[in-house]
Amino acid sequence: MKLIYHITTPTAWAEAQAAGEVKAESLATEGFIHCSRQTQLLAVANRFFPGATDLLALGIDEAGVAPWLVNEGPTGVGDPFADNVFPHVYGPIPT
């Protein structure tokens, strides 16, 4: 099994469990859910969640989201992540 990861909060995870699917805010605002490879987790957490102490990294079976999974680079000139490719899930992620 090949895993990708989505960083979230305990509150958002509890809401996802109740709903049966993860629907991160970015799905509505950007059209996809941001995910990471294991080697990218620490850098992503440090950049987008500085100082947070209550984060969860959800392990997601890549095969389970394959129809909605696209590996893409970040946008923006001068982005320090520009050489990385990140998994983006273009739909809700079943719990």
N, C-alpha and C positions, 0 to 999 in steps of 0.2 A: 504494500500500500504506500503510495506517495502522498505526502501531506503538504498542504499549504496552511497558512495561519492567518487568523483575523484577530486583531487586538481590540478588546472591548472592556467594558466595565461590568462589575457584578450586577448592577441594576439593569443594564441593557441585556445581559445574558439571561436574567430572570424573566424579562419581558419576552425575549425570543423563545424561551422554553415554554412559556404560557401560550404563545402564538403558534408554536410549532415551526418557526422559521426565523432566521436572522434577516432583518431588514435595516441595515445601518442607514443613518441619515444620508450618507453619500449616494445611496441607491436613488433617492428622490432628487437630490441636488446635482449629481454628476452622472447618474445612469448606471453606476456599478458600485460594488462593495470592494473596498481596498483590502488586499491580502498581501502576505509576504511569504518568502521562503524562510526556512529556519535560520539561515545565515544572515538574513536581513532584519530579523526581529529586533535585536538590541538597538541598532541604528535608527530604525523606524520609531521605536518606543521613545528613545531619547529625543528625537526631533519633534515628534508630534504630540507627545505626552510628557513634557519635561516636568519633573517633580512629582508625577503621579505615583502613588504607592499601592493602589488597589486595582491594578489591571489584570485582565485574563487574556491568555493567548489561546484561542480556540483552534484545535487541530482539525482540519477539514480534509476528508478523503478526496483527493483530486478527481478520482473517477466519478464520484457522486455529483460533481458540479461541472463535469466535462462539457456538456452542451452550452454552458454559459460562461466558460472560462476562456479569457484572452490574456496572453502574456504581452504586456506593453511597457514601454519606457515612460518615465514621467515627462511632463511638459515644462517648458520654461528654459530660457537660455541661462546658463550659469548654474543650473541646479546641481548640487553636489551628488545627487542620485542619478544623474543623466546617463551614466554608463550601466546602470542596473535595469533589469527588466522585472516587473512586478506582476503577479497574478491578480487580475481584476475579474470579479464575478458579476456578470450582467443579469442578475436576477436574485431573488431571495435564496438564502442557503437553508435547506431543511435541517432541523435540529436532529 
